[in-house]
Amino acid sequence: MDELKINGVLILDFGSQYTQLIARRVREENVYSEVVSPNIKLSKVLDRKPACIILSGGPSSVYEKGAAKFDLKILELKIPILGICYGLHLLVQGYGGKVKSSDIGEYGLATIKVTKNSILFDKIPKVSKVWMSHGDLVSKLPSNWDTLAKSSNGIIAAISNRDETFVATQFHPEVVHTIEGAKIIRNFIFKIAKCKRNWTANNFIESQTKLIQKLVPKGNVLVGVSGGVDSSVVAALLNKAIGNRAISVLIDHGLLRKNEAEICVSSLQTGLNINIHLFDQSRIFLKKLDNIVDPELKRKIIGNQFIYSFEKIAKDFKDTKFLAQGTLYPDVIESGLNEGKNSNVIKSHHNVGGLPEKMNFRLIEPLRELFKDEVRKVGLELGISKKLIFRHPFPGPGLAIRIIGKITKKRVKVLQKADKIFIDILHEDNLYEKIWQAFAILIPVKTVGVMGDKRTYENIIAIRSVTSTDGMTADWYPMPHRTLNKISNKILNSVKGVNRVVYDITSKPPGTIEWE
């Protein structure tokens, strides 16, 4: 077990839509957190040596048949526990209290009043706004437990046992709408659980460097790079750990942005002093994607072909048994492969759910447990330039998932031109750094237009820009009308085959950031 992960926070995921927010809120305090299945065995909990445990919310009712449970022997470990919503109900039920359906559901913003002094509510106002999402309530507290707060409806909003080693909230402190939520979480992890702030970029780098050196004492590692922040950080980390034995490879699959391959090679060579090899595999990828429309199939085809291409390229180098790639925690979560196993597959990521079952490589994914903002902190600590670190995310499948429908060379070129215009104007208008991610999408629908006094029947380009911190949630960016007008005019005047531009104003959720 990695030493950095010992004495961290273990989060049992009962299926809440907010579970990953809990993990993020803890990590924001420089404390390691890990999401696991509620079915985790007691021995696995003991192996991790957590400083505390958090029981997440969930969609079930604890009194229903088949409701998610956990090993009650965990309660005997004398490790501090925070229950949230469903987690509160589990603690109540586990200690002999009662939970029942409420006549009054509480959803959205609510007001609570603190009724008893406690460590959990230390320096928290007596009255505050919180985020509720429940239809059940505590009808009977376990013996030797106290009510700490109630909602304006008279429903129990927070409880604890007498020594406050076990505490719970009916509301969700991890959600930003809970005004004092961050303070409440800090009170739990520091004042009750006595966690230490050791989850830092510098400590992570030192830990991963040792792990990589131990895993690869000899031989080479192929490092798949794309020019984005994730793969660049992986390349820099591998280079720090094993030097020239880390061989960076950029595969041009024909679906990169305009001039992307050349820009990527240049930035990695000059900026990071990394020896990078460029291989043009565009013909192979585009042939495999011919007439493929389904986005999940696109991802799987690309994921498989990347591995096949890397395996072929590896033969050019001696003793290369490892492949390093920039998989992040959100990739794992959205592909439904997190250890909790409670997340639905939102979409497969080419480097996670799209990998072939059998391959000749052992994978190295040093960023697999990091969120995007954590990756950027690691990158800055490694000395990577801010220009590269804060570059907008670009998906591994590239334009394949931004060209809706069939992929052809002609459609790729249309989107490349439109996307470059969009990004260039964001730089011109000093908006690029205010936006988390921006890109153009080619829609497989044609509309009637008039250009040069002639009727046209051409393609639609959608443009999308969002703000976010980690990619798990996102809001559409309120683009200035002047900039929108500028983008639309230039695309329509410069990109042959396009006669309409639209702007996507969908947040995540309900949408995802990418269209496919």
N, C-alpha and C positions, 0 to 999 in steps of 0.2 A: 504493500500500500504506500503510495506517495506520501511522504511526511507532511507535505502541505495540506493534504486532505484530512489528516487526523485532527480531531478536535474541531471539525467543521460542523455544519448544520445539515442534518438528514431530513429531507422532505418526503413524506409519504403521500403519493399522488392518488387521490380518490376520484379523479376525473374532473376537477374544477377547471373552468376556462381561465382561471387566474393563477394556476400553479406555477407557471414559468415566471410570473411577476414576483411571486414570493422569492424564488431563487435569485432573481435580479436584485430585489431590494436588499437581500442579505449580502450579496456580492458588492453592492455599492458601498457597503461598510467595510470592505476589504476583509471579509470573512468568507471562506469557502462554503458553498452549498451544493448539494447534490439531490436530484429528484430520483426517487426509486419507487418500485412497485409496493403497494400496501401488503403484498404477499411475500415480501422479503423475509427470509428466515432469520431467526434470532442470532444465529452464528454469524451471518453476514453483517448484521448490525454491530455485533461485538468486534468484528474484524475492522470496521471503519472507525471505531472509537469516537463516535460523535460527541460534541460538547452538549448538544441538545437535539431535539426532534420536533419537527412541525408537522401536524396533521392537516392536510389541505381541505378545502371545501369539496363539494361534489354534488351531482344531480340527484342522488338517491335520498331516501328517508331511511334512517337506521332501523326502523321497526318493520321495513318491508322484507319480504322473503327474497333472498338472494342479494341483499344490500352488501356493498363492499365492506369488508372487515379487515382487521389486522391481528397479529399475534399478541394477545393480551399479556403475554409474559414480558413484552417490552415495557409494560407499566411497572414491572418489578425491578427494573434496572436502576432506578433512582436517577435517571437522566432527566433534566428539565424538559417539559413538553409544552408546546403551544398548539392549541387546537383552534382552527378557524372554521366557522360555520358548521359544516358537516363534521369537522374535527371536534368541535365543541360537543356536538351530540354524541359522538363516539365516546368521549371521556365521561360524559354524564351517564350514558348507558353502561359503560365499563365499570363504573363505580357504584352501580345500583340505583341511579336516578332514573327519571322517566322523561321521554320526549314524545310529543304528540303533534298532530296536524293542527295548525293555527287557523282560527277564523279570520285572522287579519294577516295577510301576507305583507312582508316588507321588502320592497324592491326599489333600488335606487337610493337617492339621498335621504337620510333620516337623521334625527337629532337624538343624541344620547346624553344622559346625565350620570356622572360618576357618583356613586352612593357610598363608597367606602375607600379610604386611603389604601393605596397599594403600591408595590414596586412597579407593576405594569403601567399604572397611570401616573407615575411620578412626574411632576412638573407638566401635567396635562390639564388644560382647563376643565372645570367641573361640567361645562356644557360644550359640546362640539358636534360638528357634522361628520357623519360616517356614511359608508356605502354598504347597503344591505342587499341581500339576494337570497331570501329564504321563505319557505311556507310552513316550516315547523317551529315549535318552541319548546323550551324546557318547562315541563309542568311540575317536576319535583327534582330538587337538587339532591345530590348524594349527601350522605351525612358527613359532617366536617368540611363541607365546601361552603363558600360564601359568594353572594352576589356582589360584583364590583361596580356594575353599571346597568341602567335600564334605558330602554328607548322611550320616546314620548308616548308610545302606545302601552307602556307598562310591561313590555316584554323584556325578559332578561337579556342583556346585551354583552355581558362579560362576567366571568366567574373565575374562581381559583380555589385550590385546596388551602388548608390553613397556613402552610409554610411557603406558599406560592412557588413551589417547584413545578406544579402543573397549573397552567393558566389557559384561558380560552376566551375567544371573542365570537359573538354571533355575527358581527360585521366583518368586513374585509379590510384589514389595515394595509395590505399590500397594494390596494388600488389608490391612485393619486387623489381620487375624490374624497377619501377619508383624510380630512385636513391634518390630523395629528398622527397619521398612520406610520410615517417614518420614525417618529419619536417612540411610538409604542413598540415597534419592532426593535429599535435600538435598546429600549429598556429591557426587553426580553433577552436579546442575545448577549448584551454586555452586563447588565445589572443582575439578571437572574442566572443566565447560563455561563457567564464569565468567559465568553469567547475572546480570542485574541485577533488583532488586525494583522494577519500575516499573509493574506491573499493579495499580494502586490505584483506589479509587472516584473520588478527586479527578482523577487523570489520565484516567480513562475519561470522566468528565463533560466535561472540557476538550476531549478529542479528539473526542467525539461532537458537541459543540456546534459545533465548527469544521466537521465533516463535514456536519452538517445545514444550516448556513448556506451552505456551498458548494453543496450539492445543491438548496437552495430559496432562491435569492437574492431571489426575488420570488414573489408569489402566496400562496395559503393552503394549509394542510394540515389535512385532517380527521383527528382523533385519536379512534379508537374506544376508549371507556372503559367499564368495567364496575363500578368501585368497588373492584376488587381491587388488590393491590400492583403487579402488572406494568403494567397499563394506567395506573395512577396515576403511576408513575415515568416512563412514556413521556410522559404529559401534562405533567408537571413539566419534563422534559428539553426537550421541544419548546417549552414556554413560555419556558424560559430562553434557548433558541437563537433563536427568531423572534418571541417575544412574542405579540401579539394575532392574528398571522397563523396561529397554531395554534388551530383551532376544535375543541373537545372535544365529542363527540357520544355520548350514551348511548342505545342502542336497547333498548327494553324488548320482548323477544321473547316475553313471557308465561311464561318459564321461569326467572325470577329467584326468589330466596328471598322470603319474606313481607316486604313493605314495603321491598324492596331498592332499587328505583328511587329512591324518595324519600330514603332514607338516603345513597345514592351521590351524588346531586345535592347534598345538603346538605353532605356531608363534603368534596367537591371544591371547592365554592364558598367555604365558610368556612375550610377548612383550607389550601387551596392558592391561593385567590383566582383560580381559573380560571373563565372564563365557559363554562358547560356547557349544552348544549341536549339536552332529553329528547324522544325521539320514541317514541310507542307504536305498535309494529308487531306486537303480539301476535296480532291476528286473522290477519294474513298468514302468520306463522310456523306457528301452530297448524293452519291450513288445509293448509299444505304437508306437515305432519307427520302428517296424518290417516291412520290405519291403517298407519303405518310402524312396523315392529318391529325390523328389523335395525339395530344400533347404528352400524355404519359408514355406512349410508345416512342415518341421522339426522344424523351429523356433516357429511356432504357436503351435505345439503340445507340445514342451518343455515349452513355456511360459504358456500355459494353465495348464499343469501338475504341474508346480512349484506352481501355486496358489492353485490347489486342494490339493497338498501335504502340503503346509503351513496351509491351512484351517483345515486339519486333525490334524496336529501337534499342532495347536493353542488350541485344546481341552485339551491338556495336561497341559495348563497353564490357570489360571483364568483371566477373564476380559481382553482379548486380541482382540482388534478390529482394530488395526493398523498394517500395514506391511511397513517397511522401506526398500528401495532398492537403489542401486547405479546408477540410471539412470543419464546419462550425456547429455549435450546439443547436441553433435554430434549424439547420439543415437536418440534423438527426431527429429533432422534435417533429418537424413537418412531414418527415418521411415515416413517422410512426414507429421509429426504432429506438426511442429513448427507453431507459431501463424500466420506467413506470409502466410501459405497455398499455397505458390507458388513453393515449392520444390517437385520434383517428388519422389516417393518412390524408393529409391535405393535398400534398403533391410529392411525388418522388423527386429527390435531387439526384442528378446524374452521378454524383460522387458518393452517394449513400444507397438509396433504393434502386439505382440503375446499374449497380455493379454486377458482373456475372458471378454465378455461384462458385465456379472454379476458375482460379487464375494462378499464375506462376509467381506472383509477388506476395510478400507480407506487407501489409499496410502500416504506415506510420502517419498518424494524424494528431500532431501535438496540440492543435487548436480545437479539438473535438468537443471540449467542455467549456469553451469560451463564447461569450456573446461578442457581437461586432465591436462595441465600444471598448471591451477588454482587449481585443486584438489590436486595436489602434494604440492603446496605451503600451502594449508590448512592443509594437513596431517603433514607436517613438523612443522607447528605452533602448532598442537595438540600433538606433541612429538612422533609421530610414527617414527620408525627407517628408516633410508635412504635405507637400504636393501629392506624393504618392499615397501617403497614409489616408488622406481625406478625399481621395478619389472616389467617385460614386461606385457602389457595388455593380458588378457585371456578372451575370449568371454563367456558369460553365457551359451550358448548352448554347450560350450566345444568342444570336438572332433567330435561332430555330424556334424559340418560344416567344418571339416577338413578331414573327411572321405567322399570322393565324392561317391555318390551312396548309396547302401544299407549298413546298420549298423548291424554288428554282433559282438559277443564277441571276436571272433578270429581276426577280422579286428581292433577292438579297441586295443587289446593287441599288434598287429604289430605296430600300430601307436604310442602307448605309449612308446614302446622300442626305436623306431627310433627317436622320439621327444626328449627323455631324452638324448640320445647320442649327438644329435645336440646341445642342450642347455649346456650340460656338457662341450663339447669341446669349446664352445664360452667362458665359464668361464675360462677354462684352458689357452686359448690363449689371455685372457684379452680383449675380444671384446664385451662381453655382454653389458657393460655400454655404448658402442658407438652406440648401436643399439636400436631403439625404440621398435621394436617387431620382434621376430623370432620364427618360428615354422615349423613343418613338415606337409605334406599333403599326404594322401594315395589316389592314383589315381586308378579308377576302370578299368585299362587297364593293360594287361600283355604283356610282351615282351620276346623274346628269348634271352637267355644268355648261358654262359659256365662257370660252376663252378665245380672244381675237375674233369676236363676232361669229364664232362657230360653236355648234353644239359639241360637247364632249361627253364621253361616258368612261370615266376613269376611276382610279383607286382612291380610297380614303386612308389618310394617315391620322392616327390618334397620337396625342402626346400626353405624357403622364409625368408628374413630379410630386413627390411626397416628402414629408418630414417624419423623422423617427429617431429613436436612440439605438435600437437593437434589431429592427426589422420584424419584431414579433407583432407590433401594432404600428399603424402609420396613419397620418392625416394628409389629405391632399393639400398641396401648397397653393395659396391664393395668389396666383400669378398676376402681376400688374397687366392691365388691359393693353398698355402701350407695347409691352414685351410680347404678349400674345399676338397682337396685330403684326408686329415685326417678324415673328416666327412664321406665322401663316403666310404672309406675303412672300417671304423669301423661299419657302418650300414650294409654294404654288408656281412661282416664277422660275425656279431653278431645277425642280425635279420633274422630269418628263414622266407622264403616266399618273400624276396625282392632280386631282381637281377639288379636293376638299380636305380641310384639317379640323379636327375636333379635339376638345380638351377633356380629359377624364377627371371627374370630381368625386371619385369613390374612395372612401377610407378603408383601412384594414383593421378589424373586420368591418363590414361583411365581405369585402373583396380581398384578394391577395394583392401584393404589390405588383408582381408580374401578372400578365393577362392569362398565361398558360402555366 
